């Protein structure tokens, strides 16, 4: 990154590198070593068992020798942007004044590229801190269209990922969860302006966005948990390599052992 480049702006350099501008100024987020260790464990257990809420996480951590109260676990799960995936009362709400759209995919057969795209955010651990990853995926081909990293759960990196994906094409339906980033007018406005139907998961229902949940599991087991990223640049490089492998080389049984790129490029 050259902040004084005479011809390429910082914004354009960030676009080319696939990183939010906030990532340029990243500093390790302020959690102590013990909390970071707990977050690593929570991330791994949540990937294995996304139906675990804070009560079960407290009990599970106890089996690992960590006596932690529920308040602390709940706070760390909030920082990580995770919650159990079963319906429950008094869930966190989307941003104030944000419109919630209905879930449009129940009973719908997805049988072609650009019929349905979806997006989600996940937590990416590093050796001394963490970042957040957002990705946009085509459901039928499983092709990862775009992604961005950010040091915080801000809106801009999600909008940047969406705008990048939309330069590749236009889906009929775009599905998200009800998080404040995706219910914001700035995000949904990009879709509405292009006459793309907006679909939103039911609260606490990971099955409504199952393909991208599977992507996160593959990424973490096949890349993130095998590494110990020392910096955002290292995390970005590792994730970029993995998504290139995932799109171009990783065979999917559900795609008749073709790659996402082969299916995506065959769209005509």
Secondary structure, DSSP 8 states (H G I E B T S, - for coil): --TT-SSS-HHHHHHHHT--HHHHT----S--HHHHHHHHHHHHHHHH-TT--HHHHHHHHHHTT----HHHHHHHHHHHT---SS--SS----STT--------TT----STTSEEEEEEEEEEETTEEEEEEEEEETTT--EEEEEEESS--SHHHHHHHHHHHTT---SEEEE-S-HHHHSHHHHHHHHTTT-EEEE--TT-GGGGHHHHHHHHHHHHHTGGG----SHHHHHHHHHHHHHHHHHT--BGGGTSB-HHHHHHTT-
